[in-house]
């Protein structure tokens, strides 16, 4: 059987790197890109931090207040609000370059993708290494972005490998090296294994992938349930038969409507917003996707635009969550609204797939 060659390409500290490209003077400073909440002040969380900021313990997911505390001694630390439109633009340019080098291209999110390059490398890992270097050079030349690439016979190992030598890494794991590569890695390095599962293994005195490999599938199924147990059993052995499948970048889905009359009446606008939420939800359901960001937009009577968005704590495909968030954004948007509104829109972004392996991993 032909050995597949799969690349997982992951941009290094993507949002913060985009900001450094836009403002090169940031490169020497600790940079945190923040999702500020609507409560004002420093409430909110860090979306991405560059490597300088990470040295001080400022990293994605922690509250902005904590990050500022950790970076107190660095008077030059910079805290910027997210600019998703700009990051999407950067992402699209880089994704187009990658796609040109692939046999099959699978977009995963703004900062990562899988490429099946089996045909163009003729199943040869040496050729694959040269191709990966070409991709890195081309992306850097055209967008200034650096990325890390993992190369292996399947998606799972490639994803682990792309994280192995960040930033700007290139890690090749040929079939005969899989066991050796996985052996000493932490169990947490397997995509989707979170704190709870890791904690369970610690209680069982198991820390590395090599340790977990000693368990049989029946024990794993008993502890974690059949679906998750089987996933772990296969993952620690580097087994993954999920193919790379064509998936175009769909950065966002949205619907916009021209109102029957210009208005700033809350009830009237809410009625339209909820209708748009149902339409947007229908699209993501058909595409089997989850969203993490919700936005609403107004085109005002003077044709000027206004928009508000909110990043959710977790990705979801819930209509209720979409409606609740859009309603909250509408309330906030109308607080200082003086001009009537002519068109109103709802969009979801930060999309991820809600099936296959990505779904299995959500059990942890």
Secondary structure, 3 states (H helix, E strand, C coil): CCCCCEEEEEECCHHHHHHHHHCHHHHHCCEEEEEECCCCCCCEEEEEECHHHHCCCCCCCCEHHHHHHHCCCCCCCEEEECCHHHHHHHHHHHHHHHHHCCCEEEEEECCEEEEECHHHHCCCHHHHHHHHHHHHHHHHHHHCCCEEEEEECCHHHHHHHHCCCCCCCEEECCHHHHHHHHHCCEHHHCCCCCHHHHHHHHHCCCCEHHHHCCCCHHHHHHHHCHHHHHHHHHHCCCCCCCCCCCECCCCEEEEEEEEEEEECCHHHHHHHHHHHHHHHHHHHHHCCEEEEEEEEEEEECCCCEEEEEEEEEEEECCHHHHHHHHHHHHHHHHCCCCCCEEEEEEEEECCEECCHHHHHHHHC
